[in-house]
Amino acid sequence: MTIFRKSEAVMKESASKMLNALGIPHKEVFLALGLEQEFFVVPKKAYLQRQDLRFVGRCLFGRVGAKSQQFSDHYYAKIPQKIEQILKEV
């Protein structure tokens, strides 16, 4: 059994137990998997310096994040005010 299938079985069992505890009748639990859309905001000055972004419209090269720092600087940090403004505008 693959890791995904094991995880799916555990999630279904846990969801079923929760529904039973809440008194919600059910026959089966179905899980749905969705894709996450990801985007990056690049300052114009940095964009103009990146030929890959200008010519292709997307990043073709980059660098790996600092060890153990891959998510902490953006997943848990406060969104900068300028980025919040951009998101509201979009």
Secondary structure, 3 states (H helix, E strand, C coil): CCHHHHHHHHHHHHHHHHHHHCCCCCCCCCCCCCCCCCCCCCCHHHHHHCHHHHHHCCCCCCCCCCCCCCCCCCCCCCCCHHHHHHHHHC
